[in-house]
């Protein structure tokens, strides 16, 4: 399936975004622009694939969902440090692409120390959270305590075992329905995700997840075959292909 309505008017999609249908708001998280440049500073050289893949996917979902507002849910840039010219332009170009089709909203993540400076002359504010449709949207490194909430930060994935190979690592949405906490996967091409297959509470970084019974969280995997219902996190270690 291409998407699933997890609550009335709220859809998670195989395009790694959350859509609020009534409000026409689209939410994506953890772009980590400038990731390749940060690796170069450590002596590892990669083609500039992350920004280009994000650009292509953004163009597709902007056309597909026709949102009025696009919320970037934190960690827009990868490097904590002040961005050099190239890093600034990566962020500005992605924000311009969104602004040509919708209103961009930037929620500050723990990597976004200097994002406000980068977009200041574009007339865009960087906020700690954004509220829509009764939901609080925030990055997740800090917990406002408001529920229901949509967060990023965790880069969730699970490893699925297989008989013909070592298995696959699948990025996913995690939904702690009882507590009202939805964790979205990263939008970055290069973020392979953090494996939560063990289901251990202490593996989570965000205070919101640490306050939940994440073992009972619903899993929805991102795949070439569409969005896949994977059961609960507590049973993830038994997933098999």
C-alpha positions in Angstrom: 0.0 0.0 0.0 1.1 3.5 -0.7 -0.2 5.1 2.5 -2.2 4.3 5.7 -4.6 6.5 7.6 -3.4 5.9 11.2 -5.9 8.4 12.7 -8.8 10.4 10.9 -7.2 12.8 8.4 -3.6 11.7 9.3 -1.7 9.5 6.8 1.7 7.9 6.9 3.1 7.2 3.4 5.7 5.1 1.7 7.2 8.5 0.5 8.6 8.9 4.1 6.2 11.7 4.9 3.1 12.3 7.1 0.2 14.0 5.4 -2.5 15.9 7.3 -5.3 15.8 4.7 -7.7 18.4 6.0 -5.0 21.0 6.6 -3.0 20.0 3.5 0.2 19.9 5.6 3.1 17.6 4.7 5.7 16.6 7.3 9.3 15.3 6.6 12.2 14.9 8.9 15.9 14.5 9.2 17.3 15.7 5.8 20.9 16.0 7.1 22.0 18.2 4.2 25.7 18.4 3.9 26.3 14.9 5.1 28.9 14.2 2.3 30.8 17.4 3.1 31.0 16.4 6.8 32.5 13.0 5.7 35.0 14.7 3.5 36.3 16.6 6.5 37.0 13.2 8.0 38.8 11.9 4.9 35.9 10.0 3.3 34.8 11.1 -0.1 31.3 10.3 -1.5 29.4 11.6 -4.6 26.9 14.4 -3.7 23.9 12.0 -3.7 22.0 13.0 -0.6 20.8 16.5 -1.7 20.0 15.3 -5.2 17.9 12.4 -4.0 16.1 14.7 -1.6 15.4 17.2 -4.4 13.9 14.4 -6.6 11.7 13.0 -3.9 10.6 16.5 -2.8 9.5 17.3 -6.4 7.6 14.1 -6.5 5.7 14.5 -3.3 5.0 18.2 -3.8 3.3 17.3 -7.1 1.6 14.2 -5.6 0.1 15.6 -2.4 -0.1 19.4 -3.3 0.4 20.6 0.2 -0.2 24.2 1.4 2.5 23.8 4.1 5.6 21.6 4.3 7.1 21.2 7.8 10.8 20.2 8.0 10.9 18.4 11.3 14.4 19.2 12.4 18.0 18.2 11.5 17.8 20.0 8.2 21.6 20.2 8.1 24.0 17.5 9.3 27.0 19.3 10.7 26.5 21.0 14.1 29.1 23.6 13.1 28.5 26.9 11.3 27.9 26.0 7.6 30.4 26.9 4.9 29.1 28.4 1.6 28.3 25.1 0.0 26.4 23.8 3.0 24.4 27.0 3.2 23.5 26.8 -0.4 22.3 23.2 0.0 19.9 24.3 2.7 18.7 27.4 0.9 18.2 25.6 -2.4 16.0 22.9 -0.8 14.0 25.6 1.1 13.6 27.6 -2.2 12.3 24.4 -3.9 9.6 24.0 -1.3 8.8 27.7 -1.2 8.0 27.6 -4.9 5.1 25.2 -4.2 4.1 25.7 -0.5 4.8 27.5 2.7 8.0 26.0 4.3 8.1 25.7 8.1 11.4 24.8 9.8 11.4 23.1 13.1 14.7 23.3 14.9 16.6 20.0 15.5 19.6 19.2 17.6 21.8 19.6 14.5 20.4 23.0 13.5 22.5 25.4 15.5 22.9 27.9 12.6 19.9 27.2 10.4 18.2 30.5 11.5 21.2 32.4 10.2 21.1 30.5 6.9 17.5 31.3 6.1 17.1 34.7 7.9 17.1 36.8 4.7 14.5 34.4 3.1 11.8 35.6 5.5 11.5 32.2 7.2 11.5 31.7 10.9 12.9 28.6 12.7 10.6 27.4 15.4 10.8 24.9 18.2 7.5 23.2 17.3 4.5 23.6 15.0 0.9 22.6 15.9 -1.6 21.3 13.3 -4.8 19.3 13.5 -4.5 18.8 17.3 -0.9 17.4 16.9 2.4 18.9 18.2 5.2 18.6 15.6 8.7 18.7 17.1 12.0 17.2 16.4 12.1 15.0 19.4 15.4 15.7 21.2 13.4 17.7 23.7 9.9 16.7 24.8 7.3 19.5 25.2 5.0 16.9 26.9 2.1 17.7 24.4 0.3 14.7 23.0 -0.4 13.5 20.4 3.0 14.4 18.9 5.0 13.6 15.7 8.7 13.5 16.1 11.8 12.5 14.1 15.3 12.3 15.6 15.4 8.5 16.1 15.9 7.4 12.4 13.9 4.2 13.1 14.5 0.9 11.3 14.3 -2.8 12.0 16.4 -5.7 10.6 14.5 -8.5 9.0 16.2 -11.9 8.8 16.2 -13.9 5.6 17.2 -17.5 4.6 18.9 -16.6 1.3 20.9 -13.6 2.6 21.7 -11.8 5.8 18.4 -10.1 5.7 17.5 -6.5 5.1 17.4 -3.3 7.2 14.1 -1.5 6.7 13.4 2.1 7.7 10.0 2.5 9.3 7.4 4.6 11.0 6.8 3.7 14.7 3.4 4.6 16.3 2.9 4.3 20.0 -0.8 4.6 19.6 -1.8 4.4 23.3 0.6 7.3 24.3 0.1 9.3 21.1 3.7 9.3 19.8 4.4 8.9 16.1 8.1 8.6 15.1 8.9 9.2 11.4 11.8 7.8 9.3 14.6 10.1 8.0 14.1 11.7 4.6 17.8 11.5 4.0 19.0 9.1 1.3 22.2 8.3 3.3 20.6 7.7 6.7 20.4 3.9 7.0 18.5 4.2 10.3 19.0 2.9 13.8 18.1 -0.7 14.3 15.4 -1.1 17.0 14.8 -4.8 16.4 15.8 -5.6 20.0 12.8 -3.6 21.2 14.7 -2.3 24.2 13.4 0.9 25.8 17.0 2.1 26.6 17.9 2.1 22.9 15.8 5.3 22.3 17.2 8.8 22.5 14.1 10.9 22.6 12.3 11.6 25.9 8.9 11.0 24.3 9.8 7.5 23.3 11.5 6.7 26.6 8.2 7.6 28.3 6.2 5.1 26.1 5.8 1.4 26.0 7.7 1.2 22.7 7.5 -2.6 22.6 3.8 -2.3 21.7 4.5 0.4 19.1 3.1 -0.4 15.6 5.7 -0.7 12.8 5.2 0.3 9.2 8.1 -0.4 6.9 9.2 1.6 3.9 9.9 -0.7 0.9 9.9 -0.9 -2.9 6.7 -2.8 -2.6 4.9 -0.1 -0.6 4.2 0.6 3.0 4.3 -2.7 5.0 2.6 -3.5 8.3 5.2 -5.2 10.4 3.3 -5.8 13.7 4.6 -4.5 17.0 8.2 -3.5 17.8 8.3 -6.2 20.5 8.0 -8.9 17.9 10.5 -7.3 15.4 13.2 -9.8 16.2 11.0 -12.5 14.8 10.4 -10.8 11.4 11.6 -13.1 8.6 11.6 -13.0 4.8 
